[in-house]
Amino acid sequence: MKMKNWMRQRKFKKIRFVLAVVFIVLTACANNSLIPIAGNGSTIEDGYAVMRTDSLLIAIRPQVMYGSQSSYRPKFFSVYLRIKNTSNRSLTLDSKHIKAISEGMQFDPIPLQHILSTVQKDMLLNQYDDLFSQESTPDIRGNQQQVVSDLINGYYSFGDILPGTTKIGYVFFNPNLQKANRLQFYVFGSMIYFARPNMNK
């Protein structure tokens, strides 16, 4: 009887995993369906909204973060950011200078420490579930280290940017933004707009 219950639980976990994968795919499609709107000083290049100021070249678009951490992306709304310092002096880029706005609500970037904490908790729960599995499993600790490394390397590094150099990376926001039909991003003094195709009229 215990063995049947155990097998039933394992089957349920596999179904749950499949559903999670489907949700991830749908999330990726939702992110990619937000398209930039030209205007207010911004242009569209290769799917990015591009804004040029007297000292910065800014390119931004909602985009899922791929890699070993991808199975955790539904928890956050990710935005790919590329900024070049076109001036002849060093500039300081602070996370407080980027905001997402949806239906009058402001959303601030989620700190990297919070993201890492959330991912590590999820991994710990998955590791606990795998203790009762009779199937062979990969090196869990090694996977954890890879996920953490990918997130740290992929997260946009705020701070000083030297003249003529470019910084790239992902900024994460509240996952509720995945449902937004229209989005505005306030990026270092510039307002950039996105909308779903059926809303861009």
Backbone as a printed PyTorch tensor [residue, N CA C, xyz], in Angstrom:
tensor([[[  0.8310,  -1.2010,   0.0000],
         [  0.0000,   0.0000,   0.0000],
         [  0.8680,   1.2530,   0.0000]],

        [[  1.8980,   1.2480,   0.8140],
         [  2.8040,   2.3910,   0.8800],
         [  3.5090,   2.5950,  -0.4560]],

        [[  3.8640,   1.4590,  -1.1010],
         [  4.5390,   1.5580,  -2.3850],
         [  3.6260,   2.1780,  -3.4310]],

        [[  2.3320,   1.8210,  -3.4270],
         [  1.3870,   2.4010,  -4.3740],
         [  1.2290,   3.8940,  -4.1510]],

        [[  1.1490,   4.2820,  -2.8860],
         [  1.0450,   5.7060,  -2.5780],
         [  2.2720,   6.4720,  -3.0420]],

        [[  3.4250,   5.8490,  -2.8420],
         [  4.6790,   6.4850,  -3.2560],
         [  4.7240,   6.6570,  -4.7590]],

        [[  4.3030,   5.5850,  -5.5000],
         [  4.2940,   5.6580,  -6.9500],
         [  3.3020,   6.7150,  -7.4400]],

        [[  2.1640,   6.8240,  -6.7420],
         [  1.1570,   7.8130,  -7.1150],
         [  1.7100,   9.2280,  -6.9180]],

        [[  2.4520,   9.4250,  -5.8290],
         [  3.0390,  10.7280,  -5.5650],
         [  4.0940,  11.0810,  -6.6140]],

        [[  4.8810,  10.0700,  -7.0180],
         [  5.8940,  10.3080,  -8.0370],
         [  5.2470,  10.6950,  -9.3610]],

        [[  4.1400,  10.0080,  -9.7060],
         [  3.4370,  10.3140, -10.9430],
         [  2.8760,  11.7240, -10.9100]],

        [[  2.3500,  12.1230,  -9.7560],
         [  1.8080,  13.4740,  -9.6060],
         [  2.9040,  14.5190,  -9.7680]],

        [[  4.0820,  14.2500,  -9.2310],
         [  5.1900,  15.1960,  -9.3380],
         [  5.6300,  15.3590, -10.7830]],

        [[  5.5980,  14.2360, -11.5360],
         [  5.9860,  14.3250, -12.9500],
         [  4.9690,  15.1390, -13.7320]],

        [[  3.6750,  14.9400, -13.4310],
         [  2.6410,  15.7280, -14.0890],
         [  2.8080,  17.1990, -13.7540]],

        [[  3.1010,  17.4730, -12.4840],
         [  3.2990,  18.8560, -12.0560],
         [  4.4780,  19.4860, -12.7850]],

        [[  5.5330,  18.6820, -13.0040],
         [  6.7120,  19.1730, -13.7180],
         [  6.3640,  19.5240, -15.1570]],

        [[  5.5900,  18.6540, -15.8290],
         [  5.1850,  18.9150, -17.2050],
         [  4.3680,  20.2010, -17.2900]],

        [[  3.4410,  20.3700, -16.3450],
         [  2.6270,  21.5840, -16.3300],
         [  3.4940,  22.8250, -16.1250]],

        [[  4.5190,  22.6840, -15.2860],
         [  5.4280,  23.8090, -15.0380],
         [  6.1740,  24.1840, -16.3100]],

        [[  6.5930,  23.1680, -17.0750],
         [  7.2960,  23.4320, -18.3350],
         [  6.3820,  24.1570, -19.3140]],

        [[  5.1120,  23.6960, -19.4050],
         [  4.1430,  24.3510, -20.2760],
         [  3.9680,  25.8080, -19.8660]],

        [[  3.8960,  26.0510, -18.5490],
         [  3.7310,  27.4150, -18.0470],
         [  4.9240,  28.2750, -18.4150]],

        [[  6.1180,  27.6860, -18.3770],
         [  7.3350,  28.4170, -18.7380],
         [  7.2800,  28.8490, -20.2040]],

        [[  6.8520,  27.9260, -21.0680],
         [  6.7660,  28.2350, -22.4960],
         [  5.7660,  29.3640, -22.7430]],

        [[  4.6110,  29.2710, -22.0640],
         [  3.6080,  30.3200, -22.2050],
         [  4.1280,  31.6500, -21.6980]],

        [[  4.9070,  31.5960, -20.6230],
         [  5.4960,  32.8170, -20.0730],
         [  6.4600,  33.4480, -21.0640]],

        [[  7.2620,  32.6080, -21.7050],
         [  8.2110,  33.1150, -22.6980],
         [  7.4800,  33.7890, -23.8380]],

        [[  6.3830,  33.1600, -24.2990],
         [  5.6000,  33.7560, -25.3840],
         [  4.9860,  35.0830, -24.9570]],

        [[  4.5280,  35.1410, -23.6980],
         [  3.9150,  36.3730, -23.1990],
         [  4.9270,  37.5010, -23.1730]],

        [[  6.1510,  37.1860, -22.7260],
         [  7.1860,  38.2010, -22.6810],
         [  7.5150,  38.7070, -24.0850]],

        [[  7.6900,  37.7700, -25.0370],
         [  8.1140,  38.1320, -26.3730],
         [  7.0290,  38.8700, -27.1380]],

        [[  5.7580,  38.7420, -26.7300],
         [  4.6870,  39.3820, -27.4700],
         [  4.5850,  40.8730, -27.1680]],

        [[  5.2840,  41.3460, -26.1680],
         [  5.3380,  42.7810, -25.8930],
         [  6.3260,  43.4150, -26.8690]],

        [[  5.8370,  44.3480, -27.6650],
         [  6.6830,  44.9640, -28.6830],
         [  6.8890,  46.4420, -28.3750]],

        [[  8.0350,  46.9740, -28.7600],
         [  8.3000,  48.4000, -28.4980],
         [  7.4590,  49.3020, -29.3720]],

        [[  7.1630,  50.4770, -28.8590],
         [  6.4070,  51.4930, -29.5940],
         [  7.3330,  52.6760, -29.8500]],

        [[  7.5310,  52.9830, -31.1130],
         [  8.3990,  54.1160, -31.4580],
         [  7.7130,  55.4250, -31.0880]],

        [[  8.5150,  56.3830, -30.7110],
         [  7.9740,  57.6890, -30.3390],
         [  8.5740,  58.1800, -29.0490]],

        [[  8.3170,  59.4200, -28.7300],
         [  8.8600,  60.0340, -27.5150],
         [ 10.3880,  59.9800, -27.5030]],

        [[ 10.9900,  59.9990, -28.6950],
         [ 12.4490,  59.9850, -28.7920],
         [ 13.0550,  58.6170, -28.9670]],

        [[ 12.2380,  57.5520, -28.9130],
         [ 12.7710,  56.1990, -29.0370],
         [ 12.5090,  55.6410, -30.4330]],

        [[ 13.3800,  54.7280, -30.8620],
         [ 13.2340,  54.0400, -32.1420],
         [ 13.2100,  52.5390, -31.8900]],

        [[ 12.9420,  51.7620, -32.9370],
         [ 12.8910,  50.3050, -32.8190],
         [ 14.0080,  49.7090, -33.6630]],

        [[ 14.8470,  48.8840, -33.0280],
         [ 15.9500,  48.2320, -33.7270],
         [ 16.0750,  46.7980, -33.2310]],

        [[ 15.8790,  45.8200, -34.1430],
         [ 16.0110,  44.3940, -33.8120],
         [ 15.1420,  43.9860, -32.6270]],

        [[ 13.9510,  44.5450, -32.5390],
         [ 13.0390,  44.1780, -31.4580],
         [ 13.2760,  44.9240, -30.1610]],

        [[ 14.2760,  45.7980, -30.1370],
         [ 14.5780,  46.5970, -28.9560],
         [ 13.9920,  47.9990, -29.1080]],

        [[ 13.6030,  48.5670, -27.9900],
         [ 13.3190,  49.9950, -27.9550],
         [ 14.6530,  50.6820, -27.6780]],

        [[ 15.0210,  51.6290, -28.5270],
         [ 16.3310,  52.2790, -28.4110],
         [ 16.1310,  53.7690, -28.1560]],

        [[ 16.8040,  54.2520, -27.1460],
         [ 16.7200,  55.6630, -26.7760],
         [ 18.1370,  56.2340, -26.7020]],

        [[ 18.3350,  57.3650, -27.3490],
         [ 19.6340,  58.0330, -27.3250],
         [ 19.5130,  59.3470, -26.5560]],

        [[ 20.4030,  59.5400, -25.5890],
         [ 20.4600,  60.8010, -24.8540],
         [ 21.8110,  61.4530, -25.1500]],

        [[ 22.1040,  62.5260, -24.4590],
         [ 23.3820,  63.2090, -24.7100],
         [ 24.5760,  62.4110, -24.2040]],

        [[ 24.3380,  61.3820, -23.3770],
         [ 25.4640,  60.6170, -22.8330],
         [ 25.2490,  59.1010, -22.8220]],

        [[ 24.0350,  58.6450, -23.1660],
         [ 23.7420,  57.2140, -23.0980],
         [ 23.0410,  56.7280, -24.3610]],

        [[ 23.3370,  55.4820, -24.7260],
         [ 22.6010,  54.7680, -25.7630],
         [ 21.9370,  53.5840, -25.0600]],

        [[ 20.6130,  53.6040, -24.9590],
         [ 19.8570,  52.6300, -24.1680],
         [ 19.0550,  51.7230, -25.0900]],

        [[ 19.1890,  50.4170, -24.9080],
         [ 18.3760,  49.4380, -25.6260],
         [ 17.7390,  48.5180, -24.5840]],

        [[ 16.4260,  48.2930, -24.7160],
         [ 15.7100,  47.5190, -23.7130],
         [ 14.5730,  46.7350, -24.3690]],

        [[ 14.2880,  45.5510, -23.8330],
         [ 13.1070,  44.7980, -24.2510],
         [ 12.8220,  43.7100, -23.2210]],

        [[ 11.5500,  43.3790, -23.0050],
         [ 11.2190,  42.2350, -22.1480],
         [ 11.7400,  40.9550, -22.8010]],

        [[ 12.4460,  40.1600, -22.0260],
         [ 13.0530,  38.9440, -22.5860],
         [ 13.3380,  37.9690, -21.4610]],

        [[ 12.9700,  36.7050, -21.6740],
         [ 13.2420,  35.6930, -20.6520],
         [ 14.7360,  35.4300, -20.6010]],

        [[ 15.2040,  35.0580, -19.4350],
         [ 16.6180,  34.7660, -19.2420],
         [ 16.8420,  33.2790, -19.4140]],

        [[ 17.6260,  32.9160, -20.4180],
         [ 17.8660,  31.5040, -20.6930],
         [ 19.0820,  31.0080, -19.9140]],

        [[ 19.2000,  29.6830, -19.8130],
         [ 20.3080,  29.0940, -19.0830],
         [ 19.8030,  28.0940, -18.0670]],

        [[ 20.6750,  27.6450, -17.1860],
         [ 20.3030,  26.6190, -16.2140],
         [ 19.2760,  27.1130, -15.2030]],

        [[ 19.1200,  28.4390, -15.0740],
         [ 18.1590,  28.9970, -14.1380],
         [ 16.7880,  29.2010, -14.7740]],

        [[ 16.6100,  28.8050, -16.0460],
         [ 15.3970,  29.1450, -16.7800],
         [ 14.1390,  28.5560, -16.1620]],

        [[ 14.2550,  27.4270, -15.4550],
         [ 13.0660,  26.8110, -14.8790],
         [ 12.4880,  27.6320, -13.7400]],

        [[ 13.2040,  28.6640, -13.3060],
         [ 12.7190,  29.5060, -12.2120],
         [ 12.2110,  30.8520, -12.7030]],

        [[ 12.2520,  31.0850, -14.0140],
         [ 11.9200,  32.4100, -14.5240],
         [ 10.4560,  32.8040, -14.3620]],

        [[  9.4760,  31.8520, -14.2640],
         [  8.0960,  32.3250, -14.0910],
         [  7.8900,  33.1560, -12.8350]],

        [[  8.7920,  33.0490, -11.8650],
         [  8.6430,  33.7990, -10.6210],
         [  8.9320,  35.2870, -10.8100]],

        [[  9.5830,  35.6430, -11.9290],
         [  9.9640,  37.0300, -12.1450],
         [  9.7220,  37.4390, -13.5940]],

        [[  9.5440,  38.7230, -13.7950],
         [  9.4230,  39.2800, -15.1390],
         [ 10.7800,  39.8810, -15.4800]],

        [[ 11.4200,  39.3650, -16.5080],
         [ 12.7810,  39.7980, -16.8150],
         [ 12.8400,  40.7200, -18.0220]],

        [[ 13.7500,  41.6560, -17.9520],
         [ 13.9710,  42.6470, -19.0010],
         [ 15.4570,  42.6710, -19.3320]],

        [[ 15.7610,  42.6160, -20.6270],
         [ 17.1570,  42.6750, -21.0570],
         [ 17.5290,  44.1310, -21.3170]],

        [[ 18.6200,  44.5590, -20.7200],
         [ 19.0340,  45.9610, -20.7730],
         [ 20.4600,  46.0670, -21.3150]],

        [[ 20.6280,  46.9850, -22.2520],
         [ 21.9520,  47.2340, -22.8380],
         [ 22.1710,  48.7470, -22.8610]],

        [[ 23.1980,  49.2070, -22.1510],
         [ 23.4560,  50.6430, -22.0430],
         [ 24.9170,  50.9430, -22.3790]],

        [[ 25.1010,  51.9060, -23.2840],
         [ 26.4520,  52.3440, -23.6530],
         [ 26.6550,  53.7830, -23.2210]],

        [[ 27.8040,  54.0400, -22.6390],
         [ 28.1910,  55.3900, -22.2430],
         [ 28.8570,  56.0580, -23.4450]],

        [[ 28.1470,  56.9780, -24.0880],
         [ 28.6770,  57.6400, -25.2860],
         [ 29.3970,  58.9430, -24.9660]],

        [[ 29.5100,  59.2550, -23.6740],
         [ 30.1800,  60.4990, -23.2810],
         [ 31.6740,  60.2550, -23.0950]],

        [[ 32.3860,  61.3070, -22.7310],
         [ 33.8300,  61.2000, -22.4910],
         [ 34.1670,  61.1910, -21.0060]],

        [[ 33.1690,  60.8400, -20.1770],
         [ 33.3980,  60.7800, -18.7310],
         [ 32.6850,  59.5570, -18.1420]],

        [[ 33.1380,  59.1420, -16.9860],
         [ 32.4960,  58.0150, -16.3120],
         [ 31.1420,  58.4360, -15.7560]],

        [[ 30.1820,  57.5180, -15.8180],
         [ 28.8500,  57.7850, -15.3010],
         [ 28.4690,  56.7180, -14.2770]],

        [[ 27.5580,  57.0760, -13.3900],
         [ 27.0850,  56.1260, -12.3860],
         [ 25.6410,  55.7550, -12.6810]],

        [[ 25.3940,  54.4610, -12.8830],
         [ 24.0540,  53.9510, -13.1490],
         [ 23.5360,  53.2680, -11.8990]],

        [[ 22.4120,  53.7380, -11.4010],
         [ 21.8350,  53.2160, -10.1630],
         [ 20.5020,  52.5440, -10.4580]],

        [[ 20.1760,  51.4880,  -9.7100],
         [ 18.9320,  50.7490,  -9.9380],
         [ 17.6980,  51.6190,  -9.6970]],

        [[ 17.8410,  52.6800,  -8.9150],
         [ 16.6970,  53.5520,  -8.6430],
         [ 16.2980,  54.3540,  -9.8810]],

        [[ 17.1470,  54.3320, -10.9120],
         [ 16.8710,  55.0880, -12.1300],
         [ 16.1860,  54.2480, -13.2010]],

        [[ 15.7100,  53.0660, -12.8370],
         [ 14.9150,  52.2690, -13.7720],
         [ 13.6590,  51.7840, -13.0560]],

        [[ 12.5070,  52.0360, -13.6840],
         [ 11.2110,  51.6640, -13.1130],
         [ 10.3400,  51.0700, -14.2160]],

        [[  9.4410,  50.1930, -13.8260],
         [  8.4090,  49.6950, -14.7370],
         [  7.0730,  50.2550, -14.2720]],

        [[  6.2350,  50.6560, -15.2100],
         [  4.9410,  51.2390, -14.8790],
         [  3.8560,  50.5160, -15.6740]],

        [[  2.8320,  50.0510, -14.9720],
         [  1.7170,  49.3620, -15.6100],
         [  0.4180,  49.7970, -14.9460]],

        [[ -0.4980,  50.3250, -15.7380],
         [ -1.8010,  50.7790, -15.2550],
         [ -1.6690,  51.7030, -14.0380]],

        [[ -0.7100,  52.6080, -14.1120],
         [ -0.5090,  53.5870, -13.0560],
         [  0.2530,  53.0860, -11.8500]],

        [[  0.6070,  51.7920, -11.8510],
         [  1.3620,  51.2210, -10.7300],
         [  2.8460,  51.1720, -11.0650]],

        [[  3.6720,  51.6090, -10.1070],
         [  5.1220,  51.5910, -10.3030],
         [  5.7220,  50.3290,  -9.6990]],

        [[  6.6770,  49.7250, -10.4300],
         [  7.3770,  48.5320,  -9.9670],
         [  8.8780,  48.7900, -10.0110]],

        [[  9.5390,  48.5380,  -8.8980],
         [ 10.9870,  48.7090,  -8.8280],
         [ 11.6860,  47.3790,  -9.1230]],

        [[ 12.9460,  47.4220,  -9.5640],
         [ 13.6880,  46.1900,  -9.8180],
         [ 13.8140,  45.3440,  -8.5460]],

        [[ 13.7840,  44.0310,  -8.7140],
         [ 13.9550,  43.1190,  -7.5860],
         [ 15.4530,  42.9000,  -7.3720]],

        [[ 15.9490,  43.1150,  -6.1530],
         [ 17.3890,  42.9580,  -5.8860],
         [ 17.8680,  41.5350,  -6.1600]],

        [[ 19.1050,  41.4170,  -6.5800],
         [ 19.6850,  40.1190,  -6.8770],
         [ 19.6540,  39.2040,  -5.6560]],

        [[ 19.8750,  39.7620,  -4.4710],
         [ 19.8910,  38.9480,  -3.2540],
         [ 18.5550,  38.2420,  -3.0310]],

        [[ 17.4610,  38.9450,  -3.3310],
         [ 16.1290,  38.3530,  -3.1590],
         [ 15.9070,  37.2290,  -4.1760]],

        [[ 16.3540,  37.4440,  -5.4000],
         [ 16.2020,  36.4240,  -6.4380],
         [ 16.9840,  35.1680,  -6.0730]],

        [[ 18.2220,  35.3460,  -5.6430],
         [ 19.0510,  34.1960,  -5.2600],
         [ 18.4410,  33.4460,  -4.0850]],

        [[ 17.9140,  34.1890,  -3.1210],
         [ 17.2900,  33.5620,  -1.9580],
         [ 16.0810,  32.7250,  -2.3690]],

        [[ 15.2620,  33.2610,  -3.2720],
         [ 14.0700,  32.5450,  -3.7320],
         [ 14.4500,  31.2840,  -4.4870]],

        [[ 15.4210,  31.3860,  -5.3750],
         [ 15.8510,  30.2410,  -6.1650],
         [ 16.4420,  29.1510,  -5.2720]],

        [[ 17.2510,  29.5410,  -4.3020],
         [ 17.8750,  28.5670,  -3.4200],
         [ 16.8410,  27.8400,  -2.5680]],

        [[ 15.7940,  28.5410,  -2.1580],
         [ 14.7260,  27.8920,  -1.3920],
         [ 13.9920,  26.8670,  -2.2550]],

        [[ 13.7290,  27.2350,  -3.5010],
         [ 13.0690,  26.3040,  -4.4140],
         [ 13.9200,  25.0600,  -4.6380]],

        [[ 15.2040,  25.2600,  -4.7840],
         [ 16.1180,  24.1360,  -5.0030],
         [ 16.1630,  23.2180,  -3.7840]],

        [[ 16.1170,  23.8210,  -2.6110],
         [ 16.1420,  23.0320,  -1.3860],
         [ 14.9160,  22.1330,  -1.2990]],

        [[ 13.7550,  22.6760,  -1.6850],
         [ 12.5270,  21.8770,  -1.6800],
         [ 12.6110,  20.7540,  -2.7090]],

        [[ 13.1540,  21.0520,  -3.8900],
         [ 13.3070,  20.0210,  -4.9150],
         [ 14.2820,  18.9470,  -4.4810]],

        [[ 15.3260,  19.3620,  -3.7930],
         [ 16.3120,  18.4100,  -3.3090],
         [ 15.6860,  17.4800,  -2.2660]],

        [[ 14.8150,  18.0220,  -1.4320],
         [ 14.1250,  17.2080,  -0.4180],
         [ 13.2240,  16.1720,  -1.0890]],

        [[ 12.5350,  16.5770,  -2.1680],
         [ 11.6760,  15.6410,  -2.9000],
         [ 12.4890,  14.5170,  -3.5210]],

        [[ 13.6840,  14.8500,  -4.0080],
         [ 14.5090,  13.8530,  -4.6870],
         [ 15.1080,  12.8270,  -3.7380]],

        [[ 15.0780,  13.0950,  -2.4500],
         [ 15.6240,  12.1350,  -1.4880],
         [ 14.8770,  10.8020,  -1.5370]],

        [[ 13.6050,  10.8430,  -1.9410],
         [ 12.7800,   9.6440,  -1.9540],
         [ 12.6850,   9.0220,  -3.3520]],

        [[ 13.4510,   9.5680,  -4.2690],
         [ 13.4360,   9.0380,  -5.6210],
         [ 14.4400,   7.9060,  -5.7620]],

        [[ 14.0230,   6.8180,  -6.4420],
         [ 14.9220,   5.7030,  -6.6920],
         [ 15.6550,   5.8670,  -8.0190]],

        [[ 15.2950,   6.9150,  -8.7550],
         [ 15.9580,   7.1700, -10.0190],
         [ 17.2610,   7.9120,  -9.7820]],

        [[ 18.2010,   7.7150, -10.7040],
         [ 19.4800,   8.4090, -10.5740],
         [ 19.2690,   9.8890, -10.8450]],

        [[ 19.9120,  10.7500, -10.0650],
         [ 19.7800,  12.1930, -10.2150],
         [ 21.1450,  12.8190, -10.4470]],

        [[ 21.2130,  13.9510, -11.1360],
         [ 22.4960,  14.6220, -11.3680],
         [ 23.0370,  15.2220, -10.0780]],

        [[ 24.2040,  15.7780, -10.1840],
         [ 24.8400,  16.4150,  -9.0390],
         [ 24.0500,  17.6590,  -8.6560]],

        [[ 23.2300,  17.5430,  -7.6050],
         [ 22.3550,  18.6390,  -7.2090],
         [ 23.1530,  19.8560,  -6.7810]],

        [[ 24.1910,  19.6420,  -5.9810],
         [ 24.9860,  20.7680,  -5.5210],
         [ 25.6520,  21.4850,  -6.6880]],

        [[ 26.1230,  20.7100,  -7.6650],
         [ 26.7480,  21.3170,  -8.8410],
         [ 25.7550,  22.1390,  -9.6310]],

        [[ 24.5150,  21.6350,  -9.7500],
         [ 23.4830,  22.3820, -10.4540],
         [ 23.1480,  23.6760,  -9.7300]],

        [[ 23.0870,  23.6170,  -8.4080],
         [ 22.8020,  24.8110,  -7.6240],
         [ 23.8610,  25.8760,  -7.8610]],

        [[ 25.1070,  25.4700,  -7.8530],
         [ 26.1940,  26.4160,  -8.0520],
         [ 26.1350,  27.0320,  -9.4440]],

        [[ 25.7460,  26.2340, -10.4520],
         [ 25.6590,  26.7380, -11.8140],
         [ 24.5310,  27.7550, -11.9460]],

        [[ 23.3810,  27.4450, -11.3240],
         [ 22.2530,  28.3580, -11.3740],
         [ 22.6120,  29.6910, -10.7310]],

        [[ 23.2170,  29.6400,  -9.5540],
         [ 23.6150,  30.8530,  -8.8460],
         [ 24.6190,  31.6460,  -9.6780]],

        [[ 25.5660,  30.9430, -10.2850],
         [ 26.5800,  31.6050, -11.1060],
         [ 25.9430,  32.2900, -12.3170]],

        [[ 24.9860,  31.6130, -12.9690],
         [ 24.3230,  32.1890, -14.1360],
         [ 23.5440,  33.4530, -13.7680]],

        [[ 22.8650,  33.4040, -12.6330],
         [ 22.0870,  34.5620, -12.2010],
         [ 22.9870,  35.7490, -11.8740]],

        [[ 24.0720,  35.4840, -11.1650],
         [ 24.9920,  36.5580, -10.8000],
         [ 25.6130,  37.1790, -12.0470]],

        [[ 26.0260,  36.3360, -12.9950],
         [ 26.6640,  36.8410, -14.2160],
         [ 25.6740,  37.5160, -15.1540]],

        [[ 24.4100,  37.0690, -15.1280],
         [ 23.4230,  37.6150, -16.0440],
         [ 22.7190,  38.8550, -15.5340]],

        [[ 22.7170,  39.0590, -14.2130],
         [ 22.0280,  40.2030, -13.6250],
         [ 22.7470,  41.5020, -14.0180]],

        [[ 21.9630,  42.5230, -14.3720],
         [ 22.5860,  43.7870, -14.7810],
         [ 23.3690,  44.3980, -13.6210]],

        [[ 24.6170,  44.7240, -13.8880],
         [ 25.5010,  45.2520, -12.8540],
         [ 25.4360,  46.7740, -12.8370]],

        [[ 24.6980,  47.2950, -11.8760],
         [ 24.6230,  48.7490, -11.7330],
         [ 25.9140,  49.2790, -11.1290]],

        [[ 26.1470,  50.5580, -11.3150],
         [ 27.3720,  51.1680, -10.7980],
         [ 28.0280,  52.0080, -11.8720]],

        [[ 29.3310,  52.1910, -11.7700],
         [ 30.0590,  53.0470, -12.7060],
         [ 30.1930,  52.3850, -14.0710]],

        [[ 30.0980,  53.2150, -15.1190],
         [ 30.3320,  52.7550, -16.4840],
         [ 31.3040,  53.7270, -17.1450]],

        [[ 32.3850,  53.1960, -17.6790],
         [ 33.4600,  54.0220, -18.2290],
         [ 33.0770,  54.6060, -19.5930]],

        [[ 33.7510,  55.6740, -20.0060],
         [ 33.4640,  56.2810, -21.3180],
         [ 33.6400,  55.2710, -22.4510]],

        [[ 32.6690,  55.2280, -23.3620],
         [ 32.7780,  54.3670, -24.5290],
         [ 32.4880,  52.9020, -24.2880]],

        [[ 32.1670,  52.5260, -23.0650],
         [ 31.9190,  51.1170, -22.7580],
         [ 30.4220,  50.8160, -22.6560]],

        [[ 30.0990,  49.5170, -22.7170],
         [ 28.7140,  49.0650, -22.6850],
         [ 28.5100,  48.0510, -21.5670]],

        [[ 27.3760,  48.1480, -20.8960],
         [ 26.9890,  47.1700, -19.8880],
         [ 25.6920,  46.5000, -20.3330]],

        [[ 25.6400,  45.1690, -20.1840],
         [ 24.4400,  44.4280, -20.5510],
         [ 24.0310,  43.5160, -19.4000]],

        [[ 22.7650,  43.1300, -19.3710],
         [ 22.3060,  42.2100, -18.3370],
         [ 20.7990,  42.2460, -18.1920]],

        [[ 20.3090,  41.4420, -17.2680],
         [ 18.8700,  41.3360, -17.0230],
         [ 18.4710,  42.0530, -15.7400]],

        [[ 17.3120,  42.6870, -15.8040],
         [ 16.7020,  43.3000, -14.6260],
         [ 15.3720,  42.5850, -14.4020]],

        [[ 15.0740,  42.2530, -13.1430],
         [ 13.8890,  41.4630, -12.8300],
         [ 12.8520,  42.3000, -12.0760]],

        [[ 11.5820,  42.0520, -12.4370],
         [ 10.4800,  42.7760, -11.8210],
         [  9.4170,  41.7960, -11.3130]],

        [[  8.4060,  42.3690, -10.6620],
         [  7.2700,  41.5950, -10.1750],
         [  6.6730,  40.7430, -11.3000]],

        [[  6.4150,  39.4520, -11.0440],
         [  5.8790,  38.5760, -12.1040],
         [  4.5050,  38.9850, -12.6140]],

        [[  3.7730,  39.8220, -11.8690],
         [  2.4620,  40.2760, -12.3260],
         [  2.5420,  41.0540, -13.6350]],

        [[  3.7240,  41.5840, -13.9430],
         [  3.8940,  42.3400, -15.1850],
         [  3.7710,  41.4440, -16.4130]],

        [[  3.8450,  40.1300, -16.2310],
         [  3.6790,  39.2110, -17.3540],
         [  2.2840,  39.3330, -17.9680]],

        [[  1.3330,  39.8160, -17.1870],
         [ -0.0500,  39.9180, -17.6610],
         [ -0.3600,  41.2820, -18.2730]],

        [[  0.5890,  42.1950, -18.2090],
         [  0.3260,  43.5630, -18.6580],
         [  0.1580,  43.6400, -20.1760]],

        [[ -0.8030,  44.4210, -20.6200],
         [ -0.9930,  44.6740, -22.0520],
         [ -0.1700,  45.8620, -22.5290]],

        [[  0.0960,  46.7770, -21.6070],
         [  0.9340,  47.9300, -21.8980],
         [  1.9490,  48.1110, -20.7790]],

        [[  3.1570,  48.4900, -21.1440],
         [  4.2080,  48.7220, -20.1500],
         [  4.9860,  49.9770, -20.5150]],

        [[  5.3690,  50.6990, -19.4810],
         [  6.2710,  51.8290, -19.6500],
         [  7.5100,  51.5640, -18.7960]],

        [[  8.6550,  51.9040, -19.3310],
         [  9.9000,  51.7780, -18.5730],
         [ 10.5480,  53.1560, -18.4720]],

        [[ 10.7620,  53.5710, -17.2470],
         [ 11.5080,  54.8060, -16.9940],
         [ 12.9630,  54.3930, -16.8160]],

        [[ 13.8000,  54.7560, -17.7910],
         [ 15.1960,  54.3090, -17.7850],
         [ 16.1180,  55.5100, -17.8450]],

        [[ 16.7210,  55.8460, -16.7270],
         [ 17.7110,  56.9210, -16.6500],
         [ 17.2230,  58.1990, -17.3270]],

        [[ 16.0130,  58.5980, -16.9570],
         [ 15.4820,  59.8650, -17.4250],
         [ 14.6440,  59.7860, -18.6840]],

        [[ 14.5860,  58.6120, -19.3200],
         [ 13.8220,  58.4600, -20.5580],
         [ 12.6440,  57.5120, -20.3330]],

        [[ 11.5090,  57.7990, -20.9880],
         [ 10.3280,  56.9490, -20.8950],
         [ 10.1820,  56.1560, -22.1810]],

        [[ 10.1200,  54.8210, -22.0380],
         [ 10.0550,  53.9230, -23.1920],
         [  8.7990,  53.0660, -23.0660]],

        [[  8.1050,  52.8560, -24.1950],
         [  6.7920,  52.2170, -24.1650],
         [  6.7860,  50.8780, -24.8970]],

        [[  6.0040,  49.9310, -24.3350],
         [  5.7870,  48.6250, -24.9580],
         [  4.3020,  48.2970, -24.8890]],

        [[  3.8390,  47.4930, -25.8420],
         [  2.4370,  47.0520, -25.8260],
         [  2.3320,  45.7490, -26.5950]],

        [[  1.2850,  44.9970, -26.3240],
         [  1.0080,  43.7900, -27.1000],
         [  0.4620,  44.2210, -28.4650]],

        [[  0.6840,  43.3950, -29.4950],
         [  0.2870,  43.8030, -30.8500],
         [ -1.1680,  44.2640, -30.9660]],

        [[ -2.0920,  43.5830, -30.3000],
         [ -3.5020,  43.9550, -30.4140],
         [ -3.8450,  45.2310, -29.6570]],

        [[ -2.8860,  45.7030, -28.8210],
         [ -3.1170,  46.9420, -28.0630],
         [ -2.4060,  48.1310, -28.6900]],

        [[ -1.5410,  47.8680, -29.6290],
         [ -0.7320,  48.9360, -30.2380],
         [ -1.4890,  49.5400, -31.4120]],

        [[ -2.4870,  50.3710, -31.0950],
         [ -3.3140,  50.9840, -32.1210],
         [ -3.3680,  52.4940, -31.8930]]])
